[in-house]
């Protein structure tokens, strides 16, 4: 089914950036880590005005790969969701107007879902916290950008910029920007430096402009 997108303007979720693929170790510490990044998504039109409804109608999604065991998602009512396939997009959803975007259902939408994504969680029965003082490298596809081709052929410029405290690279740089063509997807890698504290947070700003 086609998603009913809420306005991108002012959409704020919380996303933790954490483990999954490979990591390089640092100095040992007994303090295990949880990392959370608040995601602020803003749409900007050709005139530089924040126009969330127009962007939401044309640019479909920014997704995060939530397939790793240590990744959990917390819904707005506080429920911990450990199965990302229950959140949009599911196997029956499409992300573009003509239904051709092939997106794994383990991805979670940062626009359609009001969720907190936590990496390095502990829920009483499972302890999946991150190692401190370590570098976690996430392969291409950790973030995926999807352009909804509504027939206009509109490309979008997308910029992702973190505070750089622990989410130090997105697609090999920080900030990262790219023009995403109509009916196209773009897959990005990420790097996380956990440091030596138990819990930290920072902001990831995603800005979407008409290219």
C-alpha positions as CSV (number, residue, x, y, z in Angstrom):
1,X,0.0,0.0,0.0
2,X,1.1,3.6,-0.5
3,X,2.2,5.3,2.7
4,X,0.3,8.3,4.2
5,X,3.2,10.6,4.9
6,X,2.9,13.2,7.6
7,X,4.5,16.6,7.1
8,X,8.3,16.5,7.1
9,X,8.4,20.0,8.5
10,X,9.0,19.8,12.2
11,X,9.2,16.0,12.3
12,X,11.4,15.0,15.1
13,X,12.3,11.5,16.1
14,X,15.1,10.0,18.1
15,X,17.5,7.6,16.6
16,X,20.5,5.8,18.1
17,X,23.4,5.1,15.9
18,X,25.1,1.8,16.9
19,X,26.6,-1.5,16.1
20,X,25.9,-4.0,13.4
21,X,28.8,-4.7,11.0
22,X,32.3,-4.4,12.2
23,X,34.2,-2.5,14.8
24,X,37.7,-1.6,15.9
25,X,38.4,-1.8,19.6
26,X,39.9,0.9,21.8
27,X,40.9,1.0,25.4
28,X,39.0,-1.4,27.6
29,X,36.4,-0.1,30.1
30,X,33.7,-1.7,32.2
31,X,31.2,1.0,31.2
32,X,29.1,-0.3,28.3
33,X,27.6,2.3,26.0
34,X,24.3,3.4,24.6
35,X,24.3,6.1,21.8
36,X,21.3,8.1,20.7
37,X,20.9,10.7,18.0
38,X,18.0,13.0,17.8
39,X,16.9,13.3,14.2
40,X,15.6,16.6,12.9
41,X,14.1,16.4,9.4
42,X,13.4,19.7,7.5
43,X,12.1,20.3,4.0
44,X,13.1,23.5,2.1
45,X,11.6,24.6,-1.2
46,X,13.3,26.4,-4.2
47,X,12.9,29.8,-2.5
48,X,14.6,28.7,0.7
49,X,11.3,28.4,2.6
50,X,10.6,25.5,4.9
51,X,7.8,23.7,3.1
52,X,7.2,20.3,4.7
53,X,4.0,19.4,2.9
54,X,5.5,19.9,-0.6
55,X,8.6,17.9,0.2
56,X,6.6,15.1,1.8
57,X,4.5,14.8,-1.3
58,X,7.5,14.3,-3.5
59,X,10.5,13.0,-1.5
60,X,9.5,9.6,0.0
61,X,11.9,8.7,2.8
62,X,15.1,8.5,4.8
63,X,15.6,5.0,6.1
64,X,17.9,3.3,8.7
65,X,18.8,-0.4,8.7
66,X,17.5,-1.9,12.0
67,X,18.3,-5.5,11.2
68,X,21.1,-5.9,13.8
69,X,20.4,-7.9,17.0
70,X,21.4,-4.9,19.2
71,X,19.0,-2.5,17.5
72,X,15.7,-1.8,19.1
73,X,13.0,0.7,18.3
74,X,10.8,2.5,20.9
75,X,7.4,3.6,19.8
76,X,5.8,6.8,21.0
77,X,4.0,5.0,23.7
78,X,7.2,3.7,25.1
79,X,6.9,0.1,23.8
80,X,10.2,-1.5,22.9
81,X,9.9,-3.0,19.4
82,X,12.6,-5.6,18.6
83,X,11.2,-6.6,15.2
84,X,11.7,-3.8,12.6
85,X,9.6,-5.7,10.0
86,X,6.5,-4.6,12.0
87,X,7.2,-0.9,11.2
88,X,6.9,0.9,7.9
89,X,8.0,-0.2,5.4
90,X,6.7,-3.7,5.7
91,X,6.7,-6.4,3.1
92,X,3.4,-5.1,1.7
93,X,4.5,-1.5,1.4
94,X,6.0,0.4,-1.5
95,X,8.1,3.6,-1.2
96,X,7.6,5.2,-4.6
97,X,4.7,6.1,-6.7
98,X,5.1,3.3,-9.3
99,X,6.0,0.6,-6.7
100,X,9.4,-0.2,-8.1
101,X,11.6,0.7,-5.1
102,X,13.1,-2.5,-3.7
103,X,13.6,-1.8,0.0
104,X,14.3,-4.5,2.6
105,X,11.6,-4.5,5.3
106,X,14.3,-4.5,8.0
107,X,14.7,-0.8,7.2
108,X,12.7,1.7,9.3
109,X,11.4,5.0,8.0
110,X,12.5,8.1,9.9
111,X,9.6,10.0,8.3
112,X,6.6,7.7,8.5
113,X,7.3,6.2,12.0
114,X,7.3,8.1,15.3
115,X,10.0,6.0,16.9
116,X,13.2,6.1,19.0
117,X,15.9,3.9,17.6
118,X,18.3,2.7,20.3
119,X,21.5,1.0,19.6
120,X,23.2,-0.8,22.5
121,X,20.1,-1.5,24.6
122,X,19.4,-3.7,27.6
123,X,15.8,-4.8,28.2
124,X,16.2,-7.1,31.2
125,X,16.4,-10.3,29.3
126,X,18.8,-9.2,26.5
127,X,22.0,-7.2,26.9
128,X,23.1,-5.7,23.6
129,X,25.1,-2.7,24.8
130,X,28.1,-1.4,22.8
131,X,31.7,-1.7,23.8
132,X,33.2,1.7,25.0
133,X,36.2,3.3,23.4
134,X,35.5,1.6,20.1
135,X,34.9,2.4,16.5
136,X,31.9,0.8,14.9
137,X,31.8,0.9,11.1
138,X,28.5,0.3,9.3
139,X,28.6,-0.7,5.6
140,X,26.9,1.0,2.7
141,X,23.2,0.7,3.2
142,X,23.1,1.7,6.9
143,X,21.2,4.8,5.7
144,X,19.1,4.7,2.5
145,X,17.6,7.7,0.8
146,X,14.6,7.1,-1.5
147,X,13.2,9.6,-4.0
148,X,9.5,9.2,-4.8
149,X,9.0,9.7,-8.5
150,X,5.5,11.2,-8.7
151,X,5.8,11.7,-12.4
152,X,7.5,15.1,-12.2
153,X,11.0,13.9,-12.5
154,X,12.0,16.0,-9.6
155,X,15.4,15.4,-8.0
156,X,16.1,16.3,-4.4
157,X,19.2,17.5,-2.6
158,X,19.6,15.7,0.7
159,X,22.1,16.7,3.4
160,X,22.8,14.7,6.6
161,X,24.9,16.4,9.3
162,X,25.6,15.1,12.8
163,X,27.0,16.8,15.8
164,X,30.2,14.8,15.2
165,X,30.6,13.8,18.9
166,X,30.3,10.1,18.2
167,X,28.5,9.8,14.8
168,X,31.6,11.0,13.0
169,X,31.0,10.0,9.4
170,X,27.9,9.5,7.1
171,X,28.7,8.2,3.6
172,X,32.4,8.9,4.4
173,X,32.0,12.5,5.5
174,X,30.2,14.8,7.8
175,X,28.2,16.6,6.6
176,X,27.1,14.4,3.6
177,X,25.1,15.8,0.7
178,X,23.8,14.3,-2.5
179,X,21.3,15.0,-5.3
180,X,19.0,12.0,-5.5
181,X,17.4,11.5,-8.9
182,X,13.7,10.7,-9.4
183,X,12.7,7.1,-8.8
184,X,16.2,6.4,-7.3
185,X,17.8,5.2,-4.1
186,X,21.1,6.0,-2.5
187,X,22.8,3.9,0.2
188,X,25.2,5.4,2.8
189,X,27.7,4.0,5.3
190,X,28.3,5.3,8.8
191,X,31.0,5.4,11.5
192,X,30.5,5.6,15.3
193,X,33.1,6.4,17.9
194,X,31.6,5.2,21.3
195,X,34.0,7.0,23.7
196,X,34.2,6.2,27.4
197,X,30.8,7.3,28.8
198,X,27.8,5.1,29.3
199,X,25.2,7.2,27.5
200,X,25.5,10.1,25.1
201,X,23.2,11.9,22.7
202,X,23.6,14.3,19.8
203,X,21.6,15.7,16.8
204,X,21.5,14.5,13.2
205,X,19.9,17.1,10.9
206,X,18.5,15.9,7.6
207,X,17.7,18.7,5.2
208,X,15.8,18.1,2.0
209,X,15.8,20.6,-0.8
210,X,14.5,20.6,-4.4
211,X,17.6,20.1,-6.5
